Amino acid sequence: MLDFMPAADQLYRQRDRLRALVGQRVTAGWTGWTGDRMVPGAPVVLAFEGGEQLELAWQKWDDLSITWNTVDVAEPRGYEWRPAAPAELAAIVDLPVTAIDVSEGPYFNDVDLVAGGPLPMDAVAGWVVDGLWLETGETGLLVHNGADTVALSPSPMIPTHDGLSRTTPLEAF
């Protein structure tokens, strides 16, 4: 069962349980698929040693769902649960989580942005949470908001933000 709320509020609410994952090994991960495409609204499911299961999903601009132990990947849902797919997810299986950080992107008020032009970083009105970075040593997994869908990246920075996102320690929430 998904439980969406503004991402910063969700992270504050779940902060202690997320921090408890540091040092735990990722034992498996699943994403929902139809054919050769990830299902946009399906959560990313991560299993950890000790039996904890973390489920992450995004919707709208910054609504994040974090649930625990509610998704049964053996249960049909109209799509197929694939283990260790795509490659970004497969890369962290069997590795311990060494840190959890939050990815944030800038937002602007009353600024005319030119498509393809540089962002006026001196006019940033604030930062919006748009991803959760699970570091696993030299690699990691960013589960982020991909424009009203769940997206994955092997980098703590949102790929489409051209280096203009930032990471913040989870403890700040």
C-alpha positions in Angstrom: 0.0 0.0 0.0 1.5 3.3 -1.1 1.5 6.3 1.3 2.2 9.5 -0.5 3.0 12.8 1.2 5.4 15.7 0.5 8.9 14.3 0.3 10.5 16.4 3.1 7.7 15.4 5.5 8.0 11.7 4.5 11.7 11.8 5.1 11.3 13.4 8.5 8.7 10.8 9.4 10.9 7.8 8.2 14.3 9.2 9.1 15.1 6.8 12.0 14.1 3.7 10.1 16.0 4.8 7.0 19.1 5.5 9.1 18.8 2.0 10.6 19.5 0.6 7.1 23.1 1.9 7.1 25.3 -1.1 7.5 22.7 -3.5 6.3 23.3 -5.5 3.1 20.8 -5.2 0.2 19.8 -8.8 -0.4 17.4 -8.2 -3.4 15.6 -5.6 -5.3 12.6 -5.5 -7.6 10.9 -3.2 -10.1 7.6 -3.6 -11.9 7.6 -4.2 -15.7 5.3 -4.5 -18.6 7.2 -5.8 -21.6 10.5 -3.9 -21.9 9.4 -0.9 -19.8 9.4 -0.1 -16.1 5.9 0.6 -14.8 5.9 4.3 -13.9 3.8 4.0 -10.7 5.2 0.8 -9.3 7.4 1.1 -6.3 11.1 0.1 -6.2 11.3 -2.7 -3.6 14.6 -3.3 -1.7 15.1 -6.2 0.7 17.7 -6.1 3.4 19.4 -8.6 5.6 17.3 -9.0 8.7 14.1 -9.2 6.7 13.3 -5.4 6.4 11.8 -4.4 3.0 11.8 -0.8 1.8 9.3 0.3 -0.8 9.8 3.7 -2.6 7.6 5.5 -5.1 7.2 9.0 -6.4 4.2 10.9 -7.9 3.5 14.5 -8.8 6.1 17.2 -8.1 7.5 16.0 -4.8 5.1 13.4 -3.3 7.1 10.4 -2.0 5.8 7.1 -0.6 8.0 5.2 1.8 6.4 2.0 3.0 7.9 -1.1 4.8 7.1 -4.7 4.3 3.8 -4.2 2.5 4.5 -5.3 -1.1 4.4 -9.0 -2.0 6.5 -9.4 -5.1 5.0 -12.9 -5.6 1.5 -11.5 -5.9 0.4 -10.6 -9.5 -0.5 -6.9 -9.9 -1.0 -6.5 -13.6 2.7 -6.2 -14.2 5.7 -8.4 -13.7 8.1 -8.0 -10.7 11.6 -8.3 -12.1 14.5 -9.0 -9.7 17.7 -7.0 -10.0 16.4 -5.0 -13.0 17.5 -2.6 -14.4 21.3 -2.6 -14.1 21.3 0.4 -11.7 19.4 -1.8 -9.2 21.4 -4.9 -9.8 24.6 -3.0 -9.0 23.8 -2.6 -5.3 22.5 -6.2 -4.6 24.7 -7.9 -2.1 26.4 -4.7 -1.0 25.9 -2.9 2.4 24.4 0.5 2.5 27.2 2.9 3.7 25.2 6.2 3.7 21.8 7.6 2.9 21.5 11.1 1.5 18.8 13.2 -0.1 19.0 14.6 -3.6 17.5 18.1 -4.1 16.9 20.3 -7.1 16.5 24.1 -7.3 13.2 25.8 -7.9 12.6 29.4 -8.9 9.8 31.9 -8.4 9.0 34.7 -10.8 12.0 34.0 -13.0 11.8 33.7 -16.8 13.7 30.6 -17.6 15.0 30.2 -21.1 14.7 26.7 -22.5 18.2 25.3 -23.0 19.7 28.4 -21.3 21.7 28.5 -18.1 19.8 28.5 -14.8 20.1 31.7 -12.8 21.4 30.1 -9.6 21.5 33.4 -7.9 17.7 33.5 -8.1 17.0 30.1 -6.5 13.9 30.3 -4.3 14.6 27.0 -2.5 15.3 23.4 -3.0 12.8 20.5 -3.6 13.5 16.9 -2.5 13.6 14.8 -5.6 15.6 11.7 -4.7 16.9 9.3 -2.1 20.5 8.2 -2.6 21.5 4.8 -1.1 25.3 4.7 -1.2 27.0 1.3 -1.2 30.6 2.2 -1.1 31.9 3.1 -4.6 28.5 2.8 -6.1 24.9 3.4 -5.1 21.3 3.8 -6.2 19.4 7.1 -6.6 15.6 6.4 -6.5 14.2 9.7 -7.8 11.2 11.5 -9.1 11.3 11.2 -12.9 8.5 13.6 -13.7 5.6 11.8 -11.9 7.2 8.4 -12.1 9.9 6.4 -10.3 13.4 6.7 -12.0 16.7 5.1 -11.1 20.3 6.4 -11.4 23.8 5.1 -10.4 24.7 8.7 -9.5 23.6 10.8 -6.5 22.8 13.7 -8.8 19.7 13.7 -11.0 21.0 13.1 -14.6 18.8 15.7 -16.2 19.7 18.5 -13.8 23.1 19.1 -15.5 25.0 19.1 -12.2 22.7 21.6 -10.6 21.2 19.3 -8.0 22.8 18.8 -4.5 22.8 16.1 -1.9 22.0 16.7 1.7 22.6 14.2 4.6 19.4 12.5 5.7 20.0 13.8 9.2 19.1 17.3 8.0 15.5 16.2 7.7 
